[in-house]
């Protein structure tokens, strides 16, 4: 029991001492010492303390040769606190104020990476996801030989798949409410914008099914055109995915569409004569 009390007391003393030391650093006007301690706090993972010190030093060292380095550590400390929105802002400010800095390359990557971390779940608005893709693509364009290009490409692929899944969810919503026309538009946009998506088979299947349902439930004057479009979509699907798990179902679509087209043609010939 005494040992436990002693241990707790010792920890409390250390904490009080550490707080006292930190307060002395905050009040110090020895800015080189303050910078050294800020770096130490950063390397030890104490990002709140490091960030507070770097925030002051940014203004103190503005216009000096060390300004970009301090701004870089300030941005990284903010990122260490998981405040990715502000970290993005600071990395962008670094790029704007110090475009020739040795930290510019990493700052450009971090703008994209912070937005990647901010990217929300697919059901939510994906504006940040698009910003992340643009920033990472800019990084690749500016630094094509960087060791981080592969990582940037991997992140872009992941973000693009999220956008495709978002378009799939939108299309699914239209489909569930029997709005096949809107579903067709959403699915075609997703396939056009992201042709290499891992969801491609499912998207093409839903596009074919939406076109099929739109055609068979269509008004007579638009029926032939929409049946032909569904038929074209069927051939595209089976050509690309001949062994699809949906093959039996889409073959039934084909049979129905072909029969309806033949019937419509016969009706048109009858009307002519």
N, C-alpha and C positions, 0 to 999 in steps of 0.2 A: 504493500500500500504506500509506504513512504517512498519507495523507488518510483512508483507511478506519479506521485505528487511532484517529486523532484523533476521527473522528465517533462511533465506538463509545464512546470514553472520555468524550466530551462528554455523550452520552446517559446513560451510567452516572452521571455527576456530577449531571445534572439529576434522575435518579430518586432518588438518595440525598438530594439537597437537598429534593425534594418529600416524601419519607418523613419527613425531619427536620422540615419545616414542619408536616406533618400530626400528628406526635407532639407538637409544641408546642401545637397547637390542642387536642388531646385532653386535655393536662394543664392547659390554661388554665382559670382561674376567672372570666374575663371572658365571661359567658354571652351577652351581646349580640354580642360579636365571634364567639363560637362559633356562634351562630345565623346570623350573616351568612355565615360560611364554609360552614356546612352547606347553606345555600340555593345558594351558588355551586357547591358540589360537585354538588348535585342538578341544577342547570341545565346543568352540563357533562357530565352523564350518569355521574358517578362515584357510583353509587347505594349501593355498600357503605359508602364513607366517609360519605356523607350520612346514611345510615340509622343508622350507629353514633353519630354526633353527635346526631341527632334523638332517638334512643332515650334518651340521657341527658337531653336538654332537656325531654322529656315530663314527667319527674318534677320538674325544676327549676321549670318554668313552670305546674305544675298549680295550678288555681284562679285563674289570671290571665286577662286579656283575650286573651292570645296563645296560650292553651293549645290551642284547637281548631285554630288554624293550624299549630302545630307537630305536632299529632297527624295532621293531614291530610298534611303533608309526609313524616312518618314512614311513613304507609300507602303513599303514592306511591313512596317510595324502596324499600320492600319489594316493591312491584309492579314497579319498575324492575329488581329483581334476579330477576324471574320466579318469585318465591315467592308464587304466587297464593293458596295456601291461607292463609298468614299475612296476606297483604294483605286478603283477605276478612274475616278476624278483626278486623283493625285498623279497617277501614272500618265494620264493624258496631259496634265499640266506640265509634267517633267518633259514630255516630248515636245510640247509647244515652246517652253522656255529654253530648253537645252537640246535642240535637235541633233547637235553633233556630239552629244555626251557618249561616253563609253557605256553608259547604262541604257542608251536608247533602244538597243535591240531587245534587251530583256523587258524593258518597259512596254514595248509594243506587244510582245507576247503576253505580258501580264494583263494588258487591257482586254485582250481576247479571253484569257483564262479566267479572269474575275467575272466577266460576263457569262462565261460558261458555267461557273459556279452559281451565278444568279438565275440561270435559265430555269423557269418554273416547270411544273408538271404539264404534260401535253394538253390537258383540257383547258388550261389557262391561256391568256394572251401571250403570244410568242415574239413580241417585239424585241425583247432582250436577247432571245435566241438568235434572231436575225443579225443583231448588232455583233454578237459573239462571232458568228460565221464571217461577217465582213472584216472584223478586226484580225481574226486569225488568218484569213486569206490575204489580207494586206501584209501581215507578217511574212507569210510564205513568199509573196511577190518581192518584198524588200530584202529578204535574207534567204534566198533559195538554197544556199549551201549550209545553212545552220544545222546543227545536230538536233534541233527541236522541230524540224520540218515534219518528220514522221509523226511526232506527237501531235502537232498542229493539225495534220491531215486526219489523224484518228479522232480528234475532238470534233472536227468539222463533220466527219461522217456520222458521228453519234448525234450531233445537233441536227443534221439534215434528216436523219431518221425520225427524230422527234417531230420535226415539221411535217414529215410525211404522215406520221401517225396522227398528228393533229388534223390533217386534211382527211384522213380515213375516218376519224371520229366525227368530223363535220358531215362527211358524206353519209355515214351510218345514221346520223341524226335525221338527215333529210329522208333517207330510205325508210327509217322506222315510222316516219310520219307520212309515208306514201308520196313524198315529193321527189319523184324519180328524175324529173328534169333538172332540179337543183343538184341532186346526187351525181348525175352524169357530169355536170360542169365541174363540181368539186373534185371528182375522181380524175377527170381528164387533166385538170390543172396540176394535181399532185403527180401524176405520171409524167407530164411534160416537164415539170420543174425538177423532179428527182427520178430520172429514168433507171438509175442503178440501185434503187432502194431494195432492202431485204423484204419489204412488204409488197413487192411488185406483183407477185402471183395473186395475192389476196385482193389487191387493188384492181387488177385486171378482171378478176372474177366478179367483183362487185360492180364494176363498170358494165360488163356484159349482162349481168342479171338486171341491173337498173335499166339498161337500154331495152332488154327483153320485156320487162314489165311495163316500161313506158310505151313500147310498141303495141303490145297486145291489148292495152287499155286505152289506146289512142282513139281520137275521133277519126272518122273514115277518111277525110281528106288528107290527113297526115300519116295514115297508117302504113301505106306502101313505103314511103320514104324512111320511116322509123324502123320498119321491119328489115329493110335493106341495110340500114346502119347496124342493127343488132346482128344480122347475118355476117357482115364484115367483121364485127367485133368477135364473133364466135371463131371465125377462121384465124384471126390474129391470136386468140387465146390458145387454141389447140395447136397452132404452129409453134408457139413458144413453150407451152407446157403440155405436151401430148400425154404425159403420165400423171397429170394432176389428180388430186383426190376428188376434185369437182367434175371429173370427166363425164361420168354417167349423167349427172344433172345437166351439164351444158349440152350434152348430146340430145337430151330431151328438148332443151330450148331450140336447138337447131331443127329438130323434127317439126315442132309446132310452128316455128317461123316459116320454114319451107312450105308447109301445108297452107298457111295463111297467105303467103305470097302467091302460090299457085291459084288459090281460090280468088284472090283479088284480080289476078291477071285474067282469069276466066270470066269474072264479072265485067271487067272492062271490055273484053272482046264481045261479050253478049250485048253490052250497051251500044257498042259501035254498030252492030248488025241489027 
